[in-house]
Amino acid sequence: MKNFFLIGCLLGSVLTFAQVKISGKVTDSGKPLSNAQVQLAAQKTTTDSIGAFQFSDIVPGNHEIRVSFPGYTSLRKKIKVGTEPIEVDFEFKENTIDEVVITGTMKVVNRIESPVPVEIYKPTFFKKNPTANIFEALQNVNGVRPQLNCNVCNTGDIHINGLEGPYTLVLIDGMPIVSGLSTVYGLSGIPNSLLDRIEIVKGPASSLYGSEAVGGLINIITKNPKNAPAFSADVYSTSWGEANVDLGFKTNVGKKATLLLGTNYFNYTNPIDDNGDNFTDVTLQNRISIFQKWNFARANDKLFSLAGRYFYEDRWGGEMQWKKKYRGGDEVYGESIYTSRWELLGSYALPVSEKMLLSFSYTDHDQNSVYGKIPYLAQQKIGFGQLTWDKNLGRHDLLFGTALRYQFYNDNTTATTKADQTWIPGVFAQDEIALSEKHKLLLGARYDYNNNHGSIFTPRLAYKWNPNANNIFRFNAGTGFRIVNLFTEEHAALTGSRDVIVLEDLKPERSYNANLNYLRKIRLEDGSFIGLETTAWYTYFTNSIIPDYDTNPNQIIYKNLDGYSESKGVSLNADLIFGALKVIVGATYMDVSKTENNVTTRQMLTEKLSGTWAISYSFPKAFLDIDYTGNIYGPMRLPTLGPLDPRKDHSDAYSIQNIQLTFKKLRNFEIYAGVKNLLNWTPAKGNPFIIARANDPFDKNVQFDPNGNVIATPDNPYALTFDPGYVYGPNQGIRTFMGIRYTLR
């Protein structure tokens, strides 16, 4: 043992003696750049007035230096440290400002050059408030709200600028594989471990992406295996008993293939009933998602990637005494959902001199659910293929494409008498014209043919003017269309609490949209940065299909609106960086309404005012970061069940706030802990109850008159039926969390 001790001391002395200095300079187009942040492992520093930086006592081995500056894409360099001092220089250039995006124009372009405003969110942003999936992570994005649709099973969708979830198209690597059943039941199964960034476009994008991109789109860009860490792990748990595990692994397979494998496992098996209604406040879940992505090396760096994901979830919510033996019966109420889903997507650049890209995806979704005693058994298959040709001709940057979408849907409900199979071929074209150095014009159009609804044409126009590098104006206008599938997007239709009434053959919705965007960047002499972005929009809808909850409290009535609906508003985003303090704050004011028979009403479950924030402060010497995140939502109209219903018909303003501490001294490790929902807010605050008739979920003691209307009785003084659809925010109160991240480059 003495020998081992002596050898250890000797090696320690050698390593200590061998520790070296690393220095360098950071410049911007040849000029010194002060206050740039430089990071090497757990050490952080900033450049001085002449752009210089220095690290001392660096252990020999392989390292990576990362340099970041507000408004610019980060620069990285890998170095090998021996026994001699090393000098490493970095230079920012004009083309390194901002990130690249692909969503707005279906091309890889610099964000500042895109005529379509695109918002980018990196994993660093979502780590400020760790969540088990991307659905929850979006709660801190301005103008985007994850909406729960049921108090019992907690399924949900994503609202953009107040529009319901079916108006939002969710893409993975540009492929429309998240729609229909997956929007309601599978959205929560997208793990954060595969995320490279999320790109968000607010406003119609049907001219490029077809149906469902009416309110906007969210493109989830997965990691490139070449750039992913060799291994990553993120594990955390909460005081409610939730446990989440994210694992990522990268390896080379032979000489021409790189594989990225990601796994997410989430488990919550601790029934809690804080609001005292004998129903679970949060659904119990057992979920696993396995993802892998292959990149293949080809001549001339031509792209070829394949990705696949399998997702399985078993979730239930209901009365606290519910067991699986009660599934589908009328003895104890429970909503039990088994979801099985697999996805395949890929991209292949054709082996020709032109830039031609073939993209494809296929999904198979199987749903086995019961809502009390009502079964919902459904299958959905979506196949998608797209070929694009990217061609540059002088001032014209052209894009031509053709797409084919196949949709299969079938369920056991009485509304689906036979399986629905739809083929939607389409073609689209786009021309981005460089009118001058400061002016760009984009013209685009798409034609689709739906075998049920005929021809659909969607044009588009975008204009960008940047008088200088720090000011950009963008104007966008276009049309959109959406085809409705009631039973994959309206969860309340499945709970059995309301009957679904369809009064006519529903026509596709059409929308006409215009928005104006202004981006301003301000760099101060001390290195501080202020980024401001504001957008005003207006969208006009014809043939709107808005569920009518008001006419009859026991029904959901569907028909094309005999009138019009509107969505209009303004939003502001601000990024502020002052040394170790970083602030991201946003606010949105909007008015979403429908007008029929000269009567205008606000849309259900749509707030007029919302705000989000993420405030971060770093203590480099203590290796500690503090993140304070939150959101606030104004009042929204709620689906009450009649004049005697004692629940509020409009919600109060509410806020969800969180705080997190992250310790980064240990190499490759991050240890984090914090508190979610600091104010302990839940929808039960100020309401006599949330779930109507929770004591009689099968309506066994509800009495009706000859016309089917509920009669008030001593047992039912408010004349209500069982209804879990009165939901506008999460039922989960305050809780602590703690986790650890490990990353091996």
Stockholm file with secondary structure:
# STOCKHOLM 1.0

chainA/1-745         MKNFFLIGCLLGSVLTFAQVKISGKVTDSGKPLSNAQVQLAAQKTTTDSIGAFQFSDIVPGNHEIRVSFPGYTSLRKKIKVGTEPIEVDFEFKENTIDEVVITGTMKVVNRIESPVPVEIYKPTFFKKNPTANIFEALQNVNGVRPQLNCNVCNTGDIHINGLEGPYTLVLIDGMPIVSGLSTVYGLSGIPNSLLDRIEIVKGPASSLYGSEAVGGLINIITKNPKNAPAFSADVYSTSWGEANVDLGFKTNVGKKATLLLGTNYFNYTNPIDDNGDNFTDVTLQNRISIFQKWNFARANDKLFSLAGRYFYEDRWGGEMQWKKKYRGGDEVYGESIYTSRWELLGSYALPVSEKMLLSFSYTDHDQNSVYGKIPYLAQQKIGFGQLTWDKNLGRHDLLFGTALRYQFYNDNTTATTKADQTWIPGVFAQDEIALSEKHKLLLGARYDYNNNHGSIFTPRLAYKWNPNANNIFRFNAGTGFRIVNLFTEEHAALTGSRDVIVLEDLKPERSYNANLNYLRKIRLEDGSFIGLETTAWYTYFTNSIIPDYDTNPNQIIYKNLDGYSESKGVSLNADLIFGALKVIVGATYMDVSKTENNVTTRQMLTEKLSGTWAISYSFPKAFLDIDYTGNIYGPMRLPTLGPLDPRKDHSDAYSIQNIQLTFKKLRNFEIYAGVKNLLNWTPAKGNPFIIARANDPFDKNVQFDPNGNVIATPDNPYALTFDPGYVYGPNQGIRTFMGIRYTLR
#=GR chainA/1-745 SS CHHHHHHHHHHHHHHHHHCEEEEEEEEETTEECTTCEEEETTEEEECCTTSEEEEEEECSEEEEEEEECTTBCCEEEEEEECSSCEECCEEECGGGBSCEECTTTSSCEEGGGCSSCCEEECHHHHTTSCCSSHHHHGGGSTTEEEEECCTTTCCEEEEETTBCGGGEEEEETTEEEECTHIIIIIGGGCCGGGEEEEEEEESCCHHHHCTTTTSEEEEEEECCTTTSCSEEEEEEEETTSCEEEEEEEEEEETTTEEEEEEEEEEEECCCCCTTSSSBCSSCEEEEEEEEEEEEECCGGGCCEEEEEEEEEEEEEEEBTTCCGGGTTSSSSCEEEEEEEEEEEEEEEECSSSSEEEEEEEEEEEEEEEEETTEEEEEEEEEEEEEEEEEEEETTEEEEEEEEEEEEEEEESSTTCSSCEEEEEEEEEEEEEEECSSSEEEEEEEEEEEETTTEEEEEEEEEEEEEEETTEEEEEEEEEEEECCCHHHHCGGGTSSSSEEEECSCCCCEEEEEEEEEEEEEEECTTSCEEEEEEEEEEEEEESCBCCBCSSCTTEEEECBCSEEEEEEEEEEEEEEEETTEEEEEEEEEEEEEEEETTEEEECTTCCSEEEEEEEEEEEGGGTEEEEEEEEEECCCBCCCCSTTCCSCSBCCCEEEEEEEEEECCSTTEEEEEEEESTTCCCTTTTCSCSSBTTTCTTCTTCEECTTSCEECBTTBTTCCCCBCCCCSSCCCCCEEEEEEEEEEC
#=GC SS_cons         CHHHHHHHHHHHHHHHHHCEEEEEEEEETTEECTTCEEEETTEEEECCTTSEEEEEEECSEEEEEEEECTTBCCEEEEEEECSSCEECCEEECGGGBSCEECTTTSSCEEGGGCSSCCEEECHHHHTTSCCSSHHHHGGGSTTEEEEECCTTTCCEEEEETTBCGGGEEEEETTEEEECTHIIIIIGGGCCGGGEEEEEEEESCCHHHHCTTTTSEEEEEEECCTTTSCSEEEEEEEETTSCEEEEEEEEEEETTTEEEEEEEEEEEECCCCCTTSSSBCSSCEEEEEEEEEEEEECCGGGCCEEEEEEEEEEEEEEEBTTCCGGGTTSSSSCEEEEEEEEEEEEEEEECSSSSEEEEEEEEEEEEEEEEETTEEEEEEEEEEEEEEEEEEEETTEEEEEEEEEEEEEEEESSTTCSSCEEEEEEEEEEEEEEECSSSEEEEEEEEEEEETTTEEEEEEEEEEEEEEETTEEEEEEEEEEEECCCHHHHCGGGTSSSSEEEECSCCCCEEEEEEEEEEEEEEECTTSCEEEEEEEEEEEEEESCBCCBCSSCTTEEEECBCSEEEEEEEEEEEEEEEETTEEEEEEEEEEEEEEEETTEEEECTTCCSEEEEEEEEEEEGGGTEEEEEEEEEECCCBCCCCSTTCCSCSBCCCEEEEEEEEEECCSTTEEEEEEEESTTCCCTTTTCSCSSBTTTCTTCTTCEECTTSCEECBTTBTTCCCCBCCCCSSCCCCCEEEEEEEEEEC
//
